[in-house]
Every structure is written in structure tokens, then in C-alpha cells.
Amino acid sequence: MFDHPSDAFVLTRPQRALGPMIFASPHSGREYPAAFLAQAILDRQQIRSSEDAFVDQLFGMAPALGAPLLAARAPRAFLDLNRAADELDPAVIDGIARAPHNPRVSSGLGVIPRVVAGGRPIYRGKLSIAEAHSRIARVWHPYHQALAALIDETRSAFGHAVLIDCHSMPHEAIEAHSRPGQPRPEVVLGDRYGVAAGRDVMDRVEAAFSAAGLRVGRNAPFAGAYVAQAYGRPSRGVHVVQVEIDRALYMDEVRVEPLADFNRFRDLIASVVAELIQPSGVALAAE
């Protein structure tokens, strides 16, 4: 599995791009190689707790509305596309020297994750460094080459590009980081505290979610990870906004199944996507 570069992702293009928006879902992949599952001490259902399950479906209408959608096929537990290729964890990969402290790697969430949700270990032992490099070559590089090409293409066509990096967050993560008596955000937008996207872009994205009736927060508890850090360059006309949606709004987190009203919520997100893509938004990133 993932033997050809195009196996790593699905890129769906619109008939005609209507503006600078790009949508990507790096954590919704759900094609689990049999060899990977054989290495794991967790069953498939437990491993799926790390997925941003169904996020690609929530944003799946983007191409019909006029923007490309890049969606991973490989699952996050196999390889995390929102990490740098060199964020290698010596606790799970044999032959890796300890590097300067990296909180993501230390917590088991490097490019080859050591744990899933709740800190549960994935593997019985360590992986070989050859296996780690093979996964990165087969999945990480093809996905990021496709993403970089989309950004360059969009910036060339419209003068700037706005990447909406689509994710979901465990409901308990919001509860744990909410202040007593304060309403919990249902959507958290991350721009690395203004580094990855211009203020006008963030205001526009927040307004679209708020208009749909969703409570929106910024940068806490999720400010944006590798994709926002690596690609967000507002001064060069590239803006990245990481979007985290509370999973409890649309799925059963234990069973990893859509709720009965999933289609209603998907239609709600479609209204947000339409608001972001519509031609009146073309100037939103012109700074």
C-alpha cells in the first residue's frame, strides 16, 4: 500500500477555481495497511481514535463550490502529515539519536506517532529506521509536494493563496482547556498567533464560522502545527489557517461513527465553505 506517490492522497479539483482558497485534510486518512495493524498492540478501533474522522467528508463539497480539496489516504497513526519529516522519535524508531527537546516528539506525536489518543502506545517494540524513512518517502513527501504545488499554482493564478487546514479536536480537549463559566469554543482557528495568516484572513474565516452559528476561538488550545509553520507566509501572499472542529458536534467519538444528524452538520459546514470561496472573498488576502 502507498507504493505509488498518488496513493498517499486524493486531490479533487474544481471545474474552475473561483478564488485563492485551498482546503486540505491531512489527518482524515483511514486506509490502514495490514502490515501496520500487525505491528500494533491496539486494535483498529482503538487506533482510529487518532483520526480526524470524516473531516474530509465535512469539507468534501469544496470542489463543487470552486476550490480544491487535498485529502490524505494514509492514517495519522501510520504517519503524521502535520509534522516535519525530521520529527523522529527515538523512543519508537531504532537508531535515532536524541535531538534537542521537541514537545511533540516527547509526547509521542512525532512524524511516526508512538501513541494514539489518551497516550496509548501503538507498537510492541521499535520500528527500524528503514521503515520510518520508507513511510516518509511513500507518504509524507508526495503529500507535501502536492500541497506545495497547489499553493504555488493558486498564488500564481490569484496573487495569493489561503490554505484552510482542516482538523477535528476531541471534545475532552476543549473541556480541559476551557475556563470555568466561559462558553467552550466549537471551532478553534490557529494561525500561530498571527504568524501564519494575516488578520484580515483570520477575521474572514472567523466571521464565516460565526455566521453559521458556531462558537469560535483562536489559537487555544491549538495554534497550528507544522503545516501552518512551514507554509504560512503572509508577507509572501500565503496564508494558513488551521481549523479544529469539536468532534462531538458530528460524531460518536467512542464508536468513530457519524451522528444521526451528520448530514445536517455537513450542510452547515458547506455554508461556511461557500462563504469563504465566493468571489467576494477574493480580496481577503490582499495585504
SULCORVEN-V667928 format. One record per helix or strand of 2 or more residues. SS is the DSSP state (hx for helix, st for strand). FROM is the first residue (numbers start at 0). TO is the last residue. If there is no record, write none. Layout:
[[SS | FROM | TO] [SS | FROM | TO]]
This chain:
[[hx | 4 | 7] [st | 8 | 11] [st | 20 | 24] [hx | 33 | 38] [hx | 43 | 49] [hx | 54 | 57] [hx | 61 | 64] [st | 67 | 71] [hx | 102 | 105] [hx | 116 | 118] [hx | 128 | 157] [st | 160 | 168] [hx | 170 | 176] [st | 186 | 189] [hx | 198 | 210] [st | 215 | 217] [hx | 225 | 230] [hx | 233 | 235] [st | 237 | 245] [hx | 246 | 248] [st | 250 | 251] [st | 256 | 257] [hx | 261 | 276] [hx | 278 | 284]]
